[in-house]
Amino acid sequence: GRKKAVNPDLTRMARMEASRPPWGDRRRGRGNMREADRERERRQRSRVWTPSRPEVIERLDAEGLLPAITFIFSRAACEAAVQQCLYAGLRLNDEEARARVRALVEERTASIPAEDLHVLGYYEWLEGLE
């Protein structure tokens, strides 16, 4: 397929972030900032819009940039990410793919008692796979 272009704003932001020293700005540490400066900095940070996980995924999908890899560093955070996407109504598989996933998973888990599946969070897990 054709190669997809990376968003130039994202490239610019990554370059800016990479060029910052890891220890921050040595010219003026936080301890030397006047209260008004700290308040101005706090307001500026709060104006930065960060898209939600579902918004990022929808944008990547619209730009033809899926599949993509994202790093989540705990099981709890991973489960929360799946829930965010489900609550947002995000579905990346079409109806046919969802049916294939469900059939395969149900086939492989048919011998597990329903009460065990419930305790394991199976139904939520299956919904996330679809």
C-alpha positions as CSV (number, residue, x, y, z in Angstrom):
1,G,0.0,0.0,0.0
2,R,0.9,3.6,-0.1
3,K,3.0,5.1,2.7
4,K,1.0,7.3,5.1
5,A,2.4,10.7,6.1
6,V,2.9,11.6,9.7
7,N,1.1,14.6,11.0
8,P,3.6,17.5,10.7
9,D,2.4,19.0,14.0
10,L,3.2,15.7,15.8
11,T,6.6,15.6,14.2
12,R,7.3,19.2,15.3
13,M,6.1,18.5,18.9
14,A,8.3,15.4,19.1
15,R,11.3,17.3,17.9
16,M,10.7,20.1,20.5
17,E,10.3,17.5,23.3
18,A,13.4,15.6,22.2
19,S,15.5,18.9,22.2
20,R,14.6,19.7,25.8
21,P,17.3,18.8,28.4
22,P,16.0,16.0,30.7
23,W,16.7,18.2,33.8
24,G,14.6,21.1,32.7
25,D,15.5,24.7,32.4
26,R,18.5,25.5,34.6
27,R,18.2,29.2,34.1
28,R,15.2,29.5,36.4
29,G,14.3,26.6,38.7
30,R,10.8,26.3,40.1
31,G,11.9,27.5,43.5
32,N,12.9,30.9,42.0
33,M,9.6,31.5,40.3
34,R,7.4,34.3,41.6
35,E,3.9,33.2,42.5
36,A,2.5,35.1,39.5
37,D,4.8,33.3,37.2
38,R,3.8,29.9,38.6
39,E,0.1,30.8,38.2
40,R,0.7,31.9,34.6
41,E,2.5,28.7,33.9
42,R,-0.3,26.6,35.4
43,R,-2.9,28.4,33.4
44,Q,-1.0,27.8,30.2
45,R,-0.6,24.1,30.9
46,S,-4.3,23.8,31.6
47,R,-5.1,25.2,28.1
48,V,-3.3,22.4,26.3
49,W,-5.9,20.1,24.9
50,T,-5.1,16.4,25.1
51,P,-7.3,14.2,23.0
52,S,-8.9,11.2,24.7
53,R,-7.7,7.7,23.8
54,P,-10.8,7.0,21.7
55,E,-10.3,10.3,19.8
56,V,-6.7,9.4,19.1
57,I,-7.7,6.0,17.8
58,E,-10.5,7.4,15.6
59,R,-8.1,9.9,14.1
60,L,-5.5,7.2,13.4
61,D,-8.2,5.1,11.8
62,A,-9.5,8.0,9.7
63,E,-6.0,8.7,8.5
64,G,-5.4,5.0,7.6
65,L,-2.7,4.7,10.2
66,L,-4.0,1.6,12.0
67,P,-3.0,-0.8,13.3
68,A,-0.8,1.1,15.7
69,I,1.0,0.1,18.9
70,T,0.5,2.0,22.2
71,F,2.3,1.2,25.4
72,I,0.3,0.8,28.6
73,F,2.3,-0.2,31.6
74,S,-0.1,-2.0,33.9
75,R,-3.0,-4.4,33.6
76,A,-5.3,-2.0,35.3
77,A,-4.4,0.8,32.9
78,C,-4.9,-1.6,30.0
79,E,-8.3,-2.6,31.2
80,A,-9.2,1.0,31.8
81,A,-8.2,1.9,28.2
82,V,-10.4,-0.9,26.8
83,Q,-13.3,0.5,28.9
84,Q,-12.7,4.0,27.7
85,C,-13.0,2.8,24.1
86,L,-16.1,0.7,24.8
87,Y,-17.8,3.6,26.6
88,A,-17.0,5.9,23.7
89,G,-18.7,3.4,21.3
90,L,-15.4,2.8,19.4
91,R,-15.6,-0.3,17.3
92,L,-12.7,-1.1,15.0
93,N,-14.0,-4.5,13.6
94,D,-16.8,-4.7,11.2
95,E,-19.8,-7.0,11.9
96,E,-18.3,-10.0,10.1
97,A,-15.0,-9.7,12.0
98,R,-16.8,-9.3,15.3
99,A,-18.9,-12.5,14.6
100,R,-15.7,-14.4,13.8
101,V,-14.0,-13.3,17.0
102,R,-17.0,-14.2,19.1
103,A,-17.4,-17.6,17.5
104,L,-13.7,-18.5,18.0
105,V,-13.7,-17.3,21.6
106,E,-16.9,-19.1,22.5
107,E,-15.6,-22.3,20.9
108,R,-12.4,-22.1,22.9
109,T,-14.2,-21.3,26.2
110,A,-17.2,-23.6,25.8
111,S,-15.9,-26.0,28.5
112,I,-15.5,-23.3,31.2
113,P,-18.5,-23.0,33.5
114,A,-20.4,-19.7,33.2
115,E,-19.9,-18.8,36.8
116,D,-16.1,-19.1,36.3
117,L,-16.3,-16.9,33.2
118,H,-18.2,-14.3,35.1
119,V,-15.6,-14.2,37.9
120,L,-12.8,-13.8,35.3
121,G,-14.5,-10.8,33.6
122,Y,-14.9,-12.9,30.5
123,Y,-17.9,-11.1,29.1
124,E,-16.3,-7.6,29.4
125,W,-13.1,-9.1,27.9
126,L,-15.0,-10.6,25.0
127,E,-16.7,-7.3,24.3
128,G,-13.3,-5.6,24.2
129,L,-12.0,-8.1,21.7
130,E,-14.9,-7.5,19.4
